[in-house]
C-alpha cells in the first residue's frame, strides 16, 4: 500500500510545494481496548486453516433499490482444515448480519453435498477484535476438510474501507455510483467472514452480481458472464486466484472504461480515458522490467492479467491487490498538458511501488503486521529503483536520499519511533502505526544499505532466491537474512551480517558516528542520535554499522562499498599514510547514520565546499552535510554559529538535492520564528540568489528533471519570503490562469492568493469547480490554503467542512491552511477548536481532528497559544475519547518547542540580524563611496 501516515509520509515521492500531490490516509477511529480484551485476544487461533473461499456478492447501487441501496448480499463457502480435534471455529466478521451459519464435512468428489449443520446458538463475538467464536455440535476431526457456509448482508459505507461506495459526476451532470474495496489491513471481514490475517493464505473464487449497465473486475480474469435469475442482472464469474491473503482480495462494480491489451488494463471513469495513456505505457514497462530483474515474470506467478483502476474516493494512495491495483485518481491519471513533471514522477513511482508488491507482499507476504517492512520496505525501495528502470533521466537514486533517508531520520530520533520489526503489534491502532515512515522509508533505506554493503549482483541474486523459496507463503525477517547470508561475498562482512541486520531491524533509532583526528590517526566512535535529551528514549543503544569514507588523500565518491564494519562494542582507529586534510563519511549517504566531526574537520569540509565545483564533493554528500549540520545543531550537539557558517556555501549551490536538505532544515527554524521573519527574508533571498537567477521562471531545453524541481522550490521560497521580483512575476502569470506553465503553477497559484483577495480566490475556485484533471484539481484545492485574510480563511475552512472537498482530501487541504502562512496558525486553530464537532463529522471521526489539532499545535510559538490549547483540552478533551491522548501529547510538544526556542533560537536570530546588519552596512558603505565619487565628478 502506498501511504503517508502520522506527520506525513508517509514518504512521498516529492515534497515540492504547498500543492503537494502525495497521498494521505485519514486517521481511522479505533475502538478503545476494553480491560476484558487482552492483547493476545486480537490474534486468531491457528488450529483451523483456510484452504479456499467461494464468494458471491450482490451490491445494491441503484436508486430503485430503495432502503436496500448501499447494502450488499453475500454468500461464502470456506474450505478449512483443522490441525487438531476441535469444536471451536474462530474467524473474523464485522458489520455483517448472518441469516445462515452452518458447516459440513467436505464430501469426496462426485458425492452429493450433505445437509449443513448449524453452529450452536450460543456463539461469542468480541466487538473489539471482530473475532467470532463459533461452536460445532460435534468435534471436527484433525486434518479433515470441512466447508463453512454463511449467508449474510453488509453495508456499503463511505469511509473507504471494506466493500464501500464511491461516486463521481459525469459530463452530463449525472451522479454515478460504484462499489470498490480496500481490505488492508483488517477490512476484508467487512465484506465476507474470513480468517483475516496475512498468514492465513488461501485461494478465492469470486462471483459478482451486477446490473446490466455496470461492469465488474476482480483480482483475476473474467471467465464468464451469465444472466441472473434476477431480471436485468448478470453474474460475473472470475478465475481462481493464486494462494494469497485476504487483504489482497479486490473487486469493483462500476461503469468504468478500460485502455487494454490482452493482459494489461487501466480503468477509469469514461471521461478520463485519455488520461490513462501514460500509466498504461509505464505500467507495462515497469512490470516487465521488474520481472526481468527478479527473474520471475509476473504472468507466471498464477495470474494472467494486470488491472490498474483509478477510484474517485480512496483512503490510501494506492493498493496492491493481486492483479487489480487500485489508486486515487490523482495517483494514476496523467494529462499531458496539465500534469506537472513532479506529479508524473509520483504517478510512475506509485505504479512501481504497487507492482513491486506483486512479489514483495503478494507472492511472499509478511507473516504478521509486526513485519510490515518486508512488504512496504521493498515496495518503497522499488518505488525509486523500479521506476528508474523505465524513467532513467529523473536521478531517482539521488532523490531517494532526501525523500526517504533524511525524512525518516527525524522521526527515528525521537521517543515516538518504533523498530522495523515490532512484536508489540496487536490492536487496530497498532496495525495502523506499522504503516508509518519506519516500515516504508527506513525499511527501504535499510535495504539500500545492505545492497551497497553486499554488492548489486549478490543482492539481486539473494532477492531472487528469497522469492523462490518463500513463494505463496508467509515470511519472517530471518528468512530474508538467511538468503542475504547465503550470497554475501565478503566473509568478514558475512560474519557481521546478523549483527547489522538485528541492529537496524530489532532496535529503534540509528547511530551518530563521531570522527576525531590525531595527526595521521582518525578515530571512529558512535552513540545513538537523539533530537531531544531525556525524552524517555534509550540513549545507550549502539549498532553494527558499515562505514564508507573518502579523504583528500585519494578523493572519490563513486565506490560506496564500506571500508570497514564499526562494531557496536568498541571504537575503531584507522591509520593513514599521512594526516588527511579532510574526511567525509557515508559516501552518497548509502548508510543509515549521521556524522559529526571535530570543529577543525568541519571547517576543512567547509573549505572544500567553498572551492571550485564544491571541492568535487558529491551532491548527495553535500545534502548529507547540510542535513546533518541542521540536525546536530537542533539537538545541541553542534553550535548554530558553526552550522550556519558552513552552510553559507549554499550561496553557490545550484543543485536540487542539497537545496532540498537545506529547505527542510530551514523549515523547522522558520516555524519556530513564527511571524518574526524579516531578517530571514533577506537571508534566504541572498542565499538563493544564484539559483534564482540561474533558473528563473522559464524552462529551457537543457533543464533536467531536478532543475525543474529546484525551480519550483526556489520560486516558492523566494516568493514566500518577500522577493519583490518573484512576487511581481508570479502575479503577472496569475492574470492569465489558463496559460500558466504547468510546472510553476503551484507557486503562481499560491502567490496569487497570498497577495490577492476575494477576486483572486474566486478565479481559482471557479477553475477548481470545472477541472477535469485529477492532478490539477489537487493542485488547485491545495493552493486554497495560501489565503491570508480572515474572511478567506473561513471560506476555505467551510469548503473543507462541505462535500466540495472529498473526505480523502480534507486533511491535506486543511494542512495547507496553517502551513503556507505562519500568520494563519492561530486563526485556523480557533476555527478548528470552535467547530471541532462539525470537523469530526466531515473528516470521519475525532481521531482525525485530534491529529489536526496536534499538527497545528506543533507550530505554536507563543505562551498564549499554549494556554489556548490547554484551555481547549480542559474544556473539550473528554469528547475525544481515546484520542484525548493525542491532545495531551500535543501540550507536551508545545512546551518542549517553547523551551527549545528559548534556549537556542536566539543564536539563529542573532546570526540573521548580524548578517543582515553586515549586508546593510556593506550597502551603505558602497552608497557612500558612490556619493563621494559623484561629488568629485561634479566638482570638476
Buried (B, 14 or more C-beta within 10 A) or exposed (E): BBBBBBBBBBBBBBBBBBBBBBBBBBBBBBBEBEEEBEEEBBBBBEBBBBBBBBBBBBBBBBEEEEEBBBBBBBBBBBBBBBEEEBEBBBBBBBBBEBEEBBBBEBEEEEEEEEEBBEBEEEEEEBEBBBBBBBBBEEEBBEEEBBBBBBBBBBBBBBBBBBBBBBEBEEEEEEEBBBBBBBBBBBBBBBBBBBBBBBBBBBBBBBBBBBBEEBBBBBBBBBEEBEEBEEEEBBBBBBBBBBBBBBBBBBBBBBBBBBBBEEBBBBBBBEBBBBBBBBBBBBBBBBBBBBBEBBEBEBBEBBBBBBBBBBBBBBBBBBBBBBBBBBBBBBBBBBBEEBBBBBBBBBBBBBBBBBBBBBBBBBBBBBBBBBBBBBBBBBBBBBBBBBBBBBBEEBBBBBBBBBBBBBBBBBBBBBBBBBBBBBEEBBBBBBBBBBBBBBBBBBBBBBBBBBBBBBBEEBBBBBBBBBBBEBBBBBBBBEBBBBBBBEBBEBEEBBEBBBBBBBBBBEBBBBBBBBBBBEEEEBEBBBBBBBBBEEBEBEEEBBBBBBBBBBBBBEBEBEEBBBBBBBBBEEEBEBEBEEBBBBBBBBBBBBBBBBBBBEEEBBBBBBBBBBEEEBBEBBBBBBBBBBBBBBBBBBBBBBBBBBBBBBBBBBEBBBBBBBBBBBBBBBBBBBBBBBEBBBBBBBBBBBBBBBBBEEBBBEBEEEBEBBBBBBBBBBBBBBBBBBBEBBBEBBBEBBEEBEEBEBBBBBBBBBBBBBBBEEEBBEBBBEBBEEBBBBBBBBBBBBBBBBBBBEEBBBBBBEBBBEEBBBBBBBBBBBBBBBBBBBEBBBBBBBBBBEBBEBBBEBBBBBBBBBBBBBBBBBBBBBEEBBEBBBEBBEEBBEEBBBBBEBBBBBBEBBBEBBEBBEEBBEBBBEBBEEBBEEEEEEEEEEEEEEEEEEEEEEEE
